[in-house]
Amino acid sequence: MASKHFKYVIAGGGVSAGYAAREFVKLGLNAGELAIISKEAVAPYERPALSKAYLFPQGSARLPGFHVCVGSGGERQLPEWYTEKGIELILSTEIVKADLPSKTLTTAAGTTFTYDNLIIATGSTVIKLSDFGVQGADANNIFYLREIDDADKLVAAIKAKKNGTAVIVGGGYIGLELGAALKMNDLDVTMVYPEPWCMPRLFTSGIAAFYEGYYANKGIKIIKGTVAVGFDSDANGDVTSVKLKDGRVLDADIVVVGVGGRPLTTLFKGQVEEEKGGIKTDAFFKTSVPGVYAVGDVATFPLKLYNELRRVEHVDHARKSAEQAVKAIKANEEGKQIEEYDYLPYFYSRAFNLSWQFYGDNVGDTVLFGDNDPTSASPKFGSYWIKDGKVVGVFLEAGSPEENKAIAKVAKLQPSVSDLEQLKSEGLAFASKF
Ligand SMILES: Cc1cc2nc3c(=O)[nH]c(=O)nc-3n(C[C@H](O)[C@H](O)[C@H](O)COP(=O)(O)OP(=O)(O)OC[C@H]3O[C@@H](n4cnc5c(N)ncnc54)[C@H](O)[C@@H]3O)c2cc1C
């Protein structure tokens, strides 16, 4: 079988891979030095679009429109871009074996790739209900969303089931964004999740109350405190209903499941140090194996600001960690030093006309401020998180670019506060002072 050698290989062709390629080019790359090996059939793209504009009724976002790096205001890297830069973009190719001691990757077709430096950028995969043996979970029209193929299948089902009924299982990012997208496509939407409120890992009950109220006003039904335990299907194998643990049965033409993901580290198990479910790295995304880096969703890295190891499944970190790893590789070659990764966690989401941003850490006491009445004409509200007398996290719905910059600054500076009542009455004005 064929074997090829590259100075740099990126395993995975998602967000991190695209931004890493750009950084290599920026810092100086010779033709034939870099290969990107991706299971997907398309060049790296901005994955968050899949749960947003890709699903809108007008179908506004389609490739090549959202290839990286447009999501951060950069150049759109079409497949030709990789060719022009002498980068081998090897698509529709799954790596099935990684042997780190011999620096060799093997693809499903049996081709082997050897490298001097490897960047692991395999991202995450979805957790499936069939993984837990949920009865009937392999019926047709039960969807998960991770890659563009998944999104295409969902779009086809939305068209085929016009004015039908959809059940969303899960109340996290995917659940909330997909609930909105399916409602915009005129499906009758019910969301089901076990927690007392949506996005419990980030939202406080006060924040969640706004989104749940807003969704209810849009006609989305929300069932909390129970889970899907089974699915019925018809003679064609198409899903017809969702059975809930509390005994209720919901009609369903389409089911979308968003119950979380897990990092794709299996290929490297036992060969590299792991921590908190991911591949452990230093502040330069170097793993325990020389010449091997891990970035994006798979990396568990030192979060300097909080002095602890974290794994972050968000696009901003995917971009920045990729750039940091490439800078580190290049600096290493030149015998130079670079700054440690100093990341401020940043998450965002958009659904309907809503748009929120969060910066920092969501720990400690919380102070909700602003107008969080879901029936307001233009609601605008936020929350501060306060730990040890300092503001450590800020959430803002409907912020302007300047206001979002201000909350980011506060989360980074961590100003002291003593009077939480005053903080509440000052609201966003507090953040604007810095
Ligand atoms: C639908 C959706 C919406 C999202 N929305 C947001 C959002 O609004 N805000 C936000 O901050 N984050 C969002 N995220 C998260 C964000 O997209 C990820 O954190 C980011 O894409 C991670 O980048 P990555 O490069 O680590 O992994 P990915 O972008 O997932 O790329 C991994 C790539 O590796 C490939 N791969 C995996 N295994 C192999 C293998 N064995 N062989 C070859 N190729 C392989 C995959 O096919 C994929 O192309 C969203 C994610 C999804 C799925």
The ligand as a MOL file (V3000), in Angstrom:
LIG
                    3D

  0  0  0     0  0            999 V3000
M  V30 BEGIN CTAB
M  V30 COUNTS 53 58 0 0 0
M  V30 BEGIN ATOM
M  V30 1 C -23.9110 21.9010 14.9000 0
M  V30 2 C -22.8760 22.5760 15.7460 0
M  V30 3 C -23.0410 23.9080 16.0990 0
M  V30 4 C -22.0860 24.5550 16.8900 0
M  V30 5 N -22.2800 25.8590 17.2300 0
M  V30 6 C -21.3810 26.4990 17.9990 0
M  V30 7 C -21.5680 27.8560 18.3880 0
M  V30 8 O -22.5840 28.4740 18.0660 0
M  V30 9 N -20.6060 28.4490 19.1440 0
M  V30 10 C -19.4730 27.7920 19.5300 0
M  V30 11 O -18.6330 28.3680 20.2140 0
M  V30 12 N -19.2500 26.5010 19.1710 0
M  V30 13 C -20.1950 25.8400 18.4270 0
M  V30 14 N -19.9700 24.5280 18.0720 0
M  V30 15 C -18.7410 23.8510 18.5070 0
M  V30 16 C -17.6070 24.0740 17.5210 0
M  V30 17 O -18.0530 23.9240 16.2100 0
M  V30 18 C -16.4840 23.0820 17.8180 0
M  V30 19 O -16.0030 23.3500 19.1150 0
M  V30 20 C -15.3550 23.1740 16.7910 0
M  V30 21 O -15.8060 22.8250 15.5170 0
M  V30 22 C -14.1970 22.2680 17.1920 0
M  V30 23 O -13.2160 22.3020 16.2200 0
M  V30 24 P -12.2640 21.0290 15.9690 0
M  V30 25 O -11.3890 21.3840 14.8380 0
M  V30 26 O -11.7090 20.5990 17.2660 0
M  V30 27 O -13.2690 19.8870 15.5340 0
M  V30 28 P -14.2270 19.7960 14.2850 0
M  V30 29 O -14.5410 21.1240 13.7260 0
M  V30 30 O -15.3640 18.9390 14.7120 0
M  V30 31 O -13.3730 19.0110 13.2090 0
M  V30 32 C -12.9730 17.6930 13.3800 0
M  V30 33 C -12.7500 17.0850 12.0170 0
M  V30 34 O -12.0230 15.8760 12.1500 0
M  V30 35 C -12.5880 14.8980 11.3100 0
M  V30 36 N -12.2220 13.5790 11.8370 0
M  V30 37 C -12.5450 13.0370 13.0230 0
M  V30 38 N -12.0260 11.8070 13.1530 0
M  V30 39 C -11.3360 11.5730 12.0210 0
M  V30 40 C -10.5880 10.4680 11.5450 0
M  V30 41 N -10.4320 9.3700 12.2750 0
M  V30 42 N -10.0450 10.5590 10.3120 0
M  V30 43 C -10.1820 11.6810 9.5660 0
M  V30 44 N -10.8810 12.7480 9.9620 0
M  V30 45 C -11.4610 12.6980 11.1810 0
M  V30 46 C -14.0660 15.2050 11.3680 0
M  V30 47 O -14.7260 14.5860 10.3050 0
M  V30 48 C -14.0350 16.7230 11.2790 0
M  V30 49 O -13.9270 17.1410 9.9640 0
M  V30 50 C -20.9390 23.8530 17.2970 0
M  V30 51 C -20.7670 22.4990 16.9430 0
M  V30 52 C -21.7260 21.8650 16.1740 0
M  V30 53 C -21.5390 20.4190 15.8060 0
M  V30 END ATOM
M  V30 BEGIN BOND
M  V30 1 1 1 2
M  V30 2 1 2 3
M  V30 3 2 2 52
M  V30 4 2 3 4
M  V30 5 1 4 5
M  V30 6 1 4 50
M  V30 7 2 5 6
M  V30 8 1 6 7
M  V30 9 1 6 13
M  V30 10 2 7 8
M  V30 11 1 7 9
M  V30 12 1 9 10
M  V30 13 2 10 11
M  V30 14 1 10 12
M  V30 15 2 12 13
M  V30 16 1 13 14
M  V30 17 1 14 15
M  V30 18 1 14 50
M  V30 19 1 15 16
M  V30 20 1 16 17
M  V30 21 1 16 18
M  V30 22 1 18 19
M  V30 23 1 18 20
M  V30 24 1 20 21
M  V30 25 1 20 22
M  V30 26 1 22 23
M  V30 27 1 23 24
M  V30 28 2 24 25
M  V30 29 1 24 26
M  V30 30 1 24 27
M  V30 31 1 27 28
M  V30 32 2 28 29
M  V30 33 1 28 30
M  V30 34 1 28 31
M  V30 35 1 31 32
M  V30 36 1 32 33
M  V30 37 1 33 34
M  V30 38 1 33 48
M  V30 39 1 34 35
M  V30 40 1 35 36
M  V30 41 1 35 46
M  V30 42 1 36 37
M  V30 43 1 36 45
M  V30 44 2 37 38
M  V30 45 1 38 39
M  V30 46 1 39 40
M  V30 47 2 39 45
M  V30 48 1 40 41
M  V30 49 2 40 42
M  V30 50 1 42 43
M  V30 51 2 43 44
M  V30 52 1 44 45
M  V30 53 1 46 47
M  V30 54 1 46 48
M  V30 55 1 48 49
M  V30 56 2 50 51
M  V30 57 1 51 52
M  V30 58 1 52 53
M  V30 END BOND
M  V30 END CTAB
M  END
